[in-house]
């Protein structure tokens, strides 16, 4: 099935950057899905070398290979990362304003439970609830059935990248204002995650917000992430990026990047068999995905293709790493930074136009900025009155 891709005029820099960010994330997700959970060595053995584009599933018998997750990963299929990102865009499109944890309970959870969508990995329509994995099903269990305060519903969930993988839209809505993106994502992610899982969501949204700024580059994105990140998240980013600065080709640097993040990662060497103390709250640990994504961007000097291919061939949570690296590279370079053949093939194979959400979130961003400006004017007027009274 061939889909007509969005050909909206991308001479609008906001639309171009937003579309680059979200299409870049979706393409990284689709290319990275096949490799997920595996080591670089296993990936190269399965595919006869490094993955260089769309590949078939790692296991041809994908329906039965992992009964808990009978998903058709590979073949250019987007995964739950992109499905959740698109759902968050829909929430923004409904609210037309800044989001918080309560918006997740009020809008996102009913969408997960009540609206069938095409799920490429199922090759059928289904509720998003039936595709999202256990740490994301937590949203429904806690918010809909448990009636937990949304601001603290993430407490008790496994600490992972679940709340991070889909918050790029928060960075776009707060384009050019990383501090605001960080604060909004920390609030939103409270419904889903705690500890360093929540922290990573804030830092990733801030990185996207900086990448959306005209004139931004990889170094300014990394500097923004380091300025805002706390505790183990900051330490992990610093360690991985420092290592990445000395890597000229991801093909020879995969093991170095893994060694750099390993002291902060709780999962352990076997991604499919986490350590006993994996994914629990900590001040000194970090999720693996965001530091590695920023490392890949640094090693690739911001080049989309290299950053995403490095993320994919790293293995482990390869689709989410490629989502984060791909969205930031796409925001920096706009849609032209994302290889057009990948955009087309992923859209066709997933039966979803991966360029469609960019213009939507860009339009939302403009509405939000107008409301922000009106509030700022009211504040300025009030403060002016105080100044007049003091005189």
C-alpha positions in Angstrom: 0.0 0.0 0.0 1.4 3.4 -1.0 0.4 6.4 1.1 0.3 9.9 -0.2 2.9 11.7 2.0 2.3 15.1 3.4 3.8 17.7 1.1 2.8 20.8 3.1 5.1 23.8 2.3 8.2 23.2 4.4 9.4 26.7 3.7 7.7 27.3 7.1 10.7 26.6 9.4 8.5 25.5 12.3 6.6 23.0 10.3 9.8 21.8 8.7 11.6 21.2 12.0 8.5 19.7 13.7 8.0 17.3 10.8 11.7 16.5 10.7 11.6 15.7 14.5 8.6 13.4 14.4 9.2 11.8 11.1 12.8 11.4 12.2 11.7 9.7 15.3 9.3 7.4 13.5 11.8 6.3 10.9 14.4 5.5 13.7 11.7 3.6 15.5 10.8 1.5 12.5 14.4 0.7 11.5 15.4 0.0 15.1 12.6 -2.4 16.0 14.1 -5.5 14.4 17.3 -5.2 16.4 15.7 -4.6 19.8 16.9 -6.7 22.7 20.0 -8.0 20.9 23.7 -7.4 21.1 25.7 -5.9 18.3 27.4 -9.2 17.6 24.0 -11.0 17.3 22.7 -8.3 15.0 25.7 -8.6 12.7 25.4 -12.4 12.7 21.7 -12.3 11.9 21.9 -9.7 9.1 25.4 -10.6 7.7 26.8 -7.3 8.9 25.6 -4.0 10.2 22.0 -3.0 9.6 22.0 -0.2 6.9 18.2 0.2 6.4 14.9 -1.6 6.7 15.4 -5.3 7.5 13.1 -8.3 8.2 12.3 -9.4 11.8 15.2 -10.8 13.8 13.2 -14.0 14.2 11.1 -15.1 11.2 8.7 -16.8 13.6 7.9 -13.4 15.2 4.4 -14.5 16.4 5.9 -17.2 18.6 9.4 -16.0 19.3 8.4 -14.1 22.4 4.8 -15.0 23.4 4.6 -12.0 25.8 5.3 -9.7 22.8 4.0 -11.2 19.6 4.9 -8.2 17.5 5.9 -7.9 13.9 9.0 -5.8 14.4 11.1 -5.1 11.4 10.0 -4.7 7.8 9.6 -1.0 8.3 7.0 -1.2 11.0 6.7 1.6 13.6 6.4 0.4 17.2 4.7 1.6 20.4 7.2 4.6 20.6 5.6 6.2 17.5 2.1 5.1 18.4 2.4 6.8 21.8 4.0 9.9 20.2 1.1 10.3 17.8 -1.4 9.8 20.6 0.3 12.6 22.6 0.0 14.9 19.5 -3.7 14.1 19.4 -4.0 15.1 23.1 -2.2 18.4 22.3 -4.5 18.9 19.3 -7.5 18.5 21.6 -6.3 20.6 24.5 -4.6 23.3 22.4 -2.5 24.3 25.4 0.2 23.1 27.7 -0.2 19.7 29.2 0.2 18.3 32.7 -0.2 15.0 34.4 -4.0 15.5 34.7 -4.2 15.8 30.9 -2.7 12.4 30.6 -5.5 11.0 32.8 -8.2 13.0 31.2 -7.3 12.6 27.5 -4.5 10.1 26.9 -5.8 7.2 28.9 -9.3 7.3 27.3 -7.6 7.3 23.9 -5.5 4.3 24.8 -8.6 2.4 25.9 -11.3 3.5 23.5 -10.1 4.1 20.0 -9.0 1.5 17.6 -6.0 2.4 15.3 -4.0 0.6 12.7 -1.2 -1.3 14.5 1.5 -2.3 12.0 3.0 -4.9 14.4 -0.4 -6.6 14.6 -1.2 -6.1 10.9 -4.7 -5.1 12.1 -6.7 -2.5 13.9 -6.7 -2.7 17.7 -6.8 -0.6 20.8 -3.5 1.1 21.6 -3.9 -0.5 25.0 -3.4 -3.9 23.5 -0.1 -2.9 21.9 1.6 -0.8 24.5 3.8 -2.8 26.8 3.5 -3.5 30.5 5.1 -0.3 31.8 2.7 1.8 29.6 -0.3 -0.3 30.6 0.5 1.0 34.0 -1.1 4.3 32.9 -4.5 2.6 32.5 -4.2 0.5 35.6 -3.2 3.4 37.9 -5.2 6.3 36.4 -8.4 4.6 35.1 -8.8 1.7 37.5 -6.8 2.9 40.5 -7.9 6.6 40.5 -4.4 7.6 41.6 -3.5 11.3 41.7 -2.0 11.7 38.2 0.9 13.7 39.6 2.2 10.7 41.4 0.7 7.8 39.5 4.2 6.9 38.1 5.5 5.9 41.5 5.9 2.2 41.7 6.2 1.5 38.0 9.4 0.0 36.7 11.9 2.8 36.0 12.5 2.8 32.3 12.3 4.9 29.1 8.6 4.5 28.7 7.7 8.1 29.6 10.7 9.4 27.6 10.1 7.8 24.3 7.1 9.8 23.3 7.6 13.3 24.7 9.2 14.9 21.6 5.9 16.8 21.0 6.5 18.6 24.4 9.8 19.8 23.1 8.2 21.1 19.9 5.4 22.9 21.7 8.2 24.6 23.8 10.5 25.1 20.9 13.4 27.4 21.8 12.6 27.2 25.5 14.3 24.1 26.9 13.6 25.1 30.6 9.8 25.2 29.9 10.0 21.9 28.0 11.8 20.3 30.9 9.2 21.5 33.4 6.2 20.5 31.3 7.7 17.0 30.6 8.5 16.4 34.3 4.9 17.3 35.1 3.4 15.1 32.3 5.8 12.2 33.1 4.7 12.1 36.7 1.6 10.1 35.6 3.8 7.4 34.1 7.3 7.3 35.7 9.4 8.3 38.7 13.0 8.8 39.5 15.5 8.8 36.6 12.7 7.6 34.2 10.9 10.8 34.9 14.1 12.9 34.8 15.0 11.5 31.4 11.7 12.6 30.0 12.3 16.2 31.1 15.8 16.2 29.7 14.8 14.7 26.3 12.0 17.2 25.9 14.4 20.0 26.6 16.9 18.6 24.1 14.2 18.6 21.4 13.2 22.1 22.4 16.8 23.3 21.9 17.1 21.4 18.6 14.0 23.1 17.4 15.7 26.5 17.9 17.0 28.0 14.6 20.8 28.0 14.9 21.0 25.1 17.4 23.6 22.4 16.9 24.6 19.1 18.5 26.9 20.9 21.0 24.1 23.3 22.1 21.7 20.4 22.5 24.3 18.5 24.7 25.0 21.6 26.7 21.3 22.1 27.3 20.9 18.5 28.4 23.9 18.7 30.8 22.6 22.0 32.2 19.2 20.7 33.1 19.9 17.0 33.9 20.1 15.9 37.5 21.9 13.2 39.4 22.8 10.0 37.6 21.2 11.2 34.4 23.6 14.1 34.1 26.6 11.9 35.0 25.6 9.3 32.4 25.1 11.9 29.7 28.5 13.5 30.5 30.3 10.1 30.5 28.8 8.9 27.2 29.2 12.2 25.3 32.8 12.6 26.5 33.5 9.1 25.1 31.6 9.9 21.8 33.7 12.9 21.2 36.6 10.6 20.6 34.7 8.3 18.2 34.9 9.0 14.5 32.8 6.1 13.3 30.0 4.4 15.3 31.0 1.1 13.7 34.1 0.9 15.8 32.7 2.7 18.8 29.7 0.6 19.9 31.5 -1.2 22.7 33.1 2.0 24.0 29.7 3.7 24.3 28.3 0.7 26.1 31.2 0.7 28.6 30.6 4.4 29.2 26.9 4.0 30.1 27.2 0.7 31.9 28.0 2.1 35.4 24.7 4.0 35.3 22.5 1.3 33.7 20.6 -1.0 36.0 19.5 -3.6 33.5 22.8 -5.4 33.2 24.6 -7.1 30.3 21.7 -9.3 29.3 18.9 -7.0 28.1 16.3 -9.8 28.1 17.2 -11.0 31.6 17.5 -7.8 33.8 19.5 -7.9 37.0 17.6 -8.3 40.3 18.0 -4.7 41.2 17.1 -3.4 37.7 14.8 -0.5 37.0 14.2 0.6 40.6 14.4 4.3 41.7 17.9 5.7 42.3 19.7 9.0 42.6 22.8 7.6 40.9 21.4 5.6 37.9 20.0 6.6 34.5 18.1 5.0 31.7 20.4 3.9 29.0 18.6 5.2 26.0 18.9 9.0 26.3 22.7 9.1 27.1 23.4 6.7 24.2 21.2 8.7 21.8 23.1 11.9 22.7 26.4 10.0 22.3 25.4 8.7 18.9 24.4 12.3 17.8 27.8 13.5 19.0 29.8 10.7 17.3 27.8 11.3 14.1 28.3 15.1 14.3 24.6 15.5 14.0 24.2 13.5 10.8 20.8 11.8 10.8 21.7 8.7 9.0 24.8 7.9 11.0 23.2 8.8 14.4 20.2 6.5 13.7 22.2 3.6 12.2 24.6 3.7 15.1 21.6 3.6 17.5 20.1 0.6 15.7 23.3 -1.4 15.6 24.0 -0.7 19.3 21.1 -3.1 20.0 19.5 -3.4 23.4 16.6 -0.9 23.4 17.6 0.1 19.8 14.2 1.4 18.6 13.9 3.9 21.5 17.5 5.0 21.2 17.0 5.6 17.5 13.7 7.5 18.2 15.6 9.9 20.5 18.6 10.4 18.2 16.4 10.6 15.1 14.0 13.2 16.6 16.9 15.5 17.7 18.7 15.1 14.3 15.5 15.7 12.5 14.7 18.8 14.5 18.1 20.2 13.9 18.1 19.5 10.1 14.4 19.6 9.2 12.7 17.0 7.1 15.4 17.0 4.5 17.8 15.6 7.0 15.7 12.3 7.1 16.4 10.1 4.1 13.4 10.4 1.8 13.5 6.8 0.8 13.2 5.8 4.5 10.3 8.2 5.1 8.5 6.7 2.1 9.2 3.1 2.8 8.3 3.3 6.5 5.1 5.1 5.7 4.1 2.6 3.1 5.1 -0.5 5.2 3.4 0.9 8.3 0.4 2.2 6.4 0.8 5.4 8.4 2.0 8.8 7.0 4.9 9.5 9.4 5.0 13.2 8.1 1.4 13.9 9.2 1.9 14.7 12.8 4.5 17.5 12.3 2.2 20.1 10.8 -0.4 19.3 13.5 1.9 19.9 16.4 3.4 23.0 14.7 -0.1 24.5 14.5 -0.7 23.6 18.2 2.6 25.2 19.1 1.5 28.5 17.5 -1.7 28.5 19.4 0.1 27.8 22.7 2.6 30.6 22.0 -0.2 33.0 21.4 -1.8 32.1 24.7 1.6 32.3 26.4 2.2 35.8 24.9 -1.2 37.0 26.2 -0.5 35.8 29.7 3.0 37.4 29.6 1.4 40.7 28.6 -1.0 40.4 31.6 1.9 39.7 33.9 3.9 42.6 32.5 0.9 44.9 33.0 0.5 43.8 36.6 4.1 44.3 37.4 4.0 47.7 35.8 1.2 48.6 38.1 3.3 47.5 41.1 6.1 49.7 39.8 3.8 52.6 39.5 2.4 52.1 43.0 5.9 52.0 44.4 6.7 55.3 42.7 
